[in-house]
Amino acid sequence: MAATGKYTAETLAFRAGVPLRTVRFYLQEKLIDPPLGRGRGAHFTDHHLAQLQQARTLQNAGFTLEAIRERGGDLSFGLRTMAAWDALRGGWASRPRSPDEDAGLDPADCLCIPMIEGVELMVSKDKPLPSPRRLVEIAFFIKKVFGER
């Protein structure tokens, strides 16, 4: 059944690595779409699996269920931002700045974090990275300010 991309609730839970109770709870809370079909023919798809994994990841990052529900289709956007944070965190090295250094940012000494198409956040390597949750909030704010392009 997994090859067709159609899953029972039990299979969906197994593939996402969560208890069946979590699938039912996320359905009840409208964090994932209801199954397709009715009765014995009801099934979930890879879309539901992605929704479940994304909601779970954001919840583990500290977002409330309400915040996840409000963002709906923006879940993948938030995950891309969190992935950028994870990728950058490994190579993050802090170095002290001398007081006579120029206050401007040198792109060679910064990490560039993509926010939306055409907008990057440049952070000096001597500044600590914000938490994944804060970084996602910054990305959502930038998306709101600049809009979809």
N, C-alpha and C positions, 0 to 999 in steps of 0.2 A: 504494500500500500504506500510506503514512503516514496517509491519511485514515481508515483503519479502526482505527488504533491497534494494528495487528499489525506487528511488525518482525522482520526477520532479524537475526542478530547484527551483520552489517555495517551495516545501516540503523540499528540501535540505537547503534552506535559513532559513526556519522556524526551522528545527531541530538544525541548527548551531547557531540560535539566531542572525542572521545577515540579513540586507536588501537584497533583490534580486539583487540590484545593485552591492553589494559586490561580490556575486557569479559570476556575469557577468564580473566584473572587474578582479577578480582573474583568471577566465578562459582566458580573454584577455591577462593578464600579465604572463600566463603560470605558475601560482602558484599552480594550481590544474589541474589534467588531464582532457581532454575533456570528455564529456559524452559518454557512450557506446550506440551504435546504431545510427540511423539517423532519421531525420524527427520526426514524431509523436512518434516513438518508442524509441527515445533517452531518456536515463535515467542515473541517478547517483546511486552510491552504497555507502555502509558504508566506503569503501576506500576513496571515494571523500569527505565524511563527515569528516573523520579523517584528510585528507589533509587540508581541509578548516579550521577546528578548530586549527590545528597546525600552519598553516600560520598566522592565526589571532592572536594567542597567541604570536608568535615570533614578529609579527609586533607591538603588544601592548607593548612588552618588549623593543622596540627600534630598532629592526633590520630593515634595509632597505629592500625594495622589491627585490632589486638585490641580497642582501646577502641571503635572503630566497630562491630565485630562484636558486642560485648557490649551496646551500646545498641540495636541492631536497630531496633525500631519507634519508638524515641525520636529517630531521625534528624531528623524534621521539627521536633521540639521544639528540638533544638540549632540548626537552621537559623533558626528564628524568633528565637532569642536573638542569633545572629550578625547577622541582618538589623537587629535593634534597635541593635546596636553600630554597624553601618555607618551607620545613619540618624543616630545621635547624634553620631558622631565628627565629622561635617561641621560641626555647630554648637557644638562644644565650645570654649569660651573660658575661659581660666584668669584668675582675678583674685585678687590677694593679699588675705588677710583681715587685718584689724587685730587686735592682741592683745586689745583690749577687747570684741570682738564676742562675742556669745553663742555658746557651743559647740553649741547645738542647731541643727538643720537647718531652714532656711526653704524650703518647697517651691518658692517662686518662684525661689530661687537654686540649685536642684538639677535634675538630670536624673532622671527616673523611668523605670526600665527594667523592663518587665513580665517577670515570671519565670514564674508560673503564675497561673491565675485567682484573683484576690483577693490576690495578693502582688506588690508592686513593690519594686525595689531603688532607694533614693534615694541619689544620689551628689552631693556638693557639687561645684560647678563648678570649685572650686580644686584638686580632686584629679584626677590623671590617670586616664583610663579604663584598666581592665585590658585585656590582649590579648583578641582574640575567643575564643581557646581557654580562657583563665581565666574569662571571662564565662560561657561555656557550662558549664564545670565548676561555677561558682557556681549557675547555674540548675538543673543536675542535682541538686546537693546540696539546694537549696531544695525541689525536687520530691520528693526522697526524704524530707526532714524533714516537709513538710506533706502529702505524699501527693496523690493525685488527688482532686479535689473535684467 
